[in-house]
């Protein structure tokens, strides 16, 4: 995943929305393949295309959520508010 520290809040939120759509398609593919009951602890250790896509989604979502928590602080929501949570500039301190 690219460095998201300089992304505006709206771009982070849109990326999370896109990840939600990808995750839904990935889940549908797991179900169609008869693997709908697999737990993440099972499929994230595998090396097949569905598992690799699930791992990529997990890593990208984690990077975005970590950036949200860095900007927002403890108790961060799943999406950033539209105002006041843009990139933290150099020399600026965490809120």
ZIKAPE-V77657 format. One record per backbone hydrogen bond with DSSP energy under -0.5 kcal/mol. CO is the residue of the C=O (numbers start at 0). NH is the residue of the N-H. If there is no record, write none. Layout:
CO/NH + CO/NH
This chain:
3/6 + 4/87 + 7/11 + 8/12 + 9/13 + 10/14 + 11/15 + 12/16 + 13/17 + 14/18 + 15/19 + 16/20 + 17/21 + 18/22 + 19/23 + 20/24 + 21/25 + 22/26 + 23/27 + 24/28 + 25/29 + 26/30 + 27/31 + 28/32 + 29/34 + 30/33 + 34/37 + 38/41 + 38/42 + 39/43 + 41/44 + 42/45 + 47/51 + 48/52 + 49/53 + 50/54 + 51/55 + 52/56 + 53/57 + 54/58 + 55/59 + 56/60 + 57/61 + 58/62 + 59/63 + 60/64 + 61/65 + 62/66 + 63/67 + 64/68 + 65/69 + 66/70 + 67/71 + 68/72 + 72/75 + 86/88 + 88/91
